[in-house]
Amino acid sequence: MIITKAGRRMFPAMRVKISGLDPHQQYYIAMDIVPVDNKRYRYVYHSSKWMVAGNADSPVPPRVYIHPDSPASGETWMRQVISFDKLKLTNNELDDQGHIILHSMHKYQPRVHVIRKDCGDDLSPIKPVPSGDGVKAFSFPETVFTTVTAYQNQQITRLKIDRNPFAKGFRDSGRNRMGLEALVESYAFWRPSLRTLTFEDIPGIPKQECRDLKTGCIFSKLDNLVLRQTKA
């Protein structure tokens, strides 16, 4: 994922669908991005792999992206796909634009937070997400990404230029698309199946599996709140 001093939009953007909220309750939806580990990485070209290159840089100031539609009723959130396409990433630790601050060459995990309005009094773009019974955090392993200031893999460069609506100026309309389409198919994360978060990582919460009678998909439930990742 590219990061710049001025701030760069995430692509692909996170998009989620929520069900099981109280239709009449007000909620905030927010996202933060946390380190996966305490390592710094480098890309090894001859083996096309990311390798550990040392310890992580010093932690950056906490930042939270609060969805601009917040707060809104549960009914409002549940009838739409919630997109974080306006969220921007930066490596400028002095950023005053509200962008998410990250270090380059580190691995990160986006987290989506559903926050009941009465528990969101301390919610701020420059503070950690509040905790409590009215706050639920969700993350999807396939959304982990590595930050860079320039793409290390030319196949990823081509893939993103072709798919990113903000990269139209870089496209070559005469390029043979057959090879690129095969490349797209080889990257499973571009066509993820609709899935739900499991709650195995939440201490003390029993997991319940249910099956959607229409799709046959198995999903997990927690207090009837279900968060599913949608296709990019």
N, C-alpha and C positions, 0 to 999 in steps of 0.2 A: 504494500500500500504506500503510495507516494505521500510524503509530507513536505511542506515548504514553509518558509518564513511567513509568507503572506497568508497561508492557509489553503488547503486543497480538499475538495469534497471527496468523501469516501466513495469508491466505486469497486465492486458493486455496493450499493447502499443496503443497509438493513431494512427489511420490511417484515412486519409481523401482523398476525391476526389474533385478536383476543376474544375469548368467550367466557361465560360464567360470572361476569361482574354483576353487581347490583345495578339494575338499570337506572335507579333513581339516586344513587350515590355519586358524588363527584370524585374524580381521580386525576392525579397528575401521571403522565407517562414521561420517563426520563431515560437517558442512557449515559453510562460512563464506560471507560475503557481501562482495564487493569492489566498489569504485567502478568504473563504466564509463568515466568520464573525470574531468577535473579542473574540471568546470563545475557551477554552480548554476543551477536552472531556475525559471521562473515560468509559470503557465498563463494564456494570453491568451483571454479568454472570447469576444470577438467573432469570433475565427477558430478557436476550439476547438483550439488547438495549444499544445504546450509549447515555450517559447523560452528560449535561454540568457540568464541574467540576471547573469552575472558568474563570477568564479572560485569554486571549491569552498571550503568551510570547512576549517579545519585537520583533519588526519586524526584519527580517533577511536581509542581503545585497541583492539587486535585482540581479537576474540572468536571462538570456535569452538564450535559446537553438536555435542557428541558424542552420537550416537544412544544412547538408554538401553539398548538390547539389546547394546551393545558391551562386551567383545569377544565374538564368536560365530564358530562354524565357517563355512566357505564353504558347506557344505551347508545350514545354517540360513538364511543370508542369501538363498541362491538359491531357496528354496522359499516365499518370502513377498514381498509388495509392501512395500517399505521406505518408511514415511511419516514426514515431518518435521512432522506436524501440531501437535506440542507446542512447537515453536520459537516464541519470542516476540521481537518487535522493540521497541526503546525509543530515545528520544532523550535519555535521562538518562545523561550521561557519567560519573556517579558510581554507576551501577547496580552493586549487589552481589548480584543475583539470578541472574547468569549469562546474562542476555538479550543478544542481538546489538545492539550500539550503532551507530546510524546517524544521519546528519544529515537533517533534513527538506528537501524540494525538491531532492534529488539522485537520480541514477540509479545503480542497483546491479545486480550480477549474482550470483545464488547459484551456489555451486560445491559439488559433492558429491565427497568424498574417500574412496577405498578404501585402507585402510592396513593392511599386514600387521602382525600383533601385535609381531613382533620389531623393527619399525621405528617402533613407536608409543610407545617409552619416554619421549619428550619431548612427547607429545601432552597438551595442557592447554587448558581452556576460555579461558584468558587469554593464550595464546601463539599465534603464527602456526603453521599446520600444518607439521609437519616435512617435509623433502624427502628424496628418495633413490629407489633402485630399487624399493623395496617400497611406494611411494606413487603413486597415480594420481589425478589430478583431472579431473572431468568438468563441463561446463557446457552449457546449452542456451540459444541466443539468445532464444527466445521467452519465457524466464522473467525477462528484464530487467524491472525495475519502477522506478517513481518513488515516493519516500517523501513522504507528506503528513501533516499533523496533522488535516486535514479534507478530505474529498473535494472536488475542484475541478469535477467533472463530475457532474451530477445523474443522468445515465443510468448511470454506474458505481455511484453510490450505490444506485439501485434494483436494479441487477443483483446487487450483492453482498448486499444485504439479502434478496433472494429466494433466493439460492443458499447463503448461509452458514448452517450449522446453529446457530451461536452467535448469530444475529440474529433468532430467532423472535419476540422481543418487539416488533420493529419492523414485522412484516408486517401487512398489511391483508387479511384473509381474503376480503373482498368485492371486492377489486380485480380488474378485467378482466385476465386473464392473456394474452390473445391478443397484445396489443401487446408485452408483455414477452417472450413466447416468440420473437417476431420479432426483438426486440433481441438476445436471447441467440444466436440463429442468426447474427446479423451479426458476432459476435465470435468469430473462428476459434479463439482461444486457449482457449475453453471446451471445444472438442471436438477436441483435437489427436490426430493419428494416432500410433500407437505408433512410436517412432523411436529410432535409436541415434546416439550421439555419433560425429562424424567426428574424425579425428586430424590434420587439416591444420595445426592450430595447435601441434602438438607437434614441435619440431625433431628431425630425424634419424629420425623414425618413418615408415616407408613405409605408405601406405594400401592396404588390401586390401578390395575390395568383394565381398560374398557375397549370394546371394539365398536367402531363406527359401522352401522349396519349397511350404509350406502356404499362406503369405500372399502370396507374390510380392514382399514388401518387401525392399529392398536395405539392407544394413547393413554397418558397418565393423568390423574385428576387430583387436585388438592383443594378442598373446600369449594368444589365446582368451578375453580378458576383454571382455565386452560389457555396456554400461550403457544401458538404454533408459528413456526417460521414459514413464510410464503416464498414462492419462487421469485428469483430476482428478475 
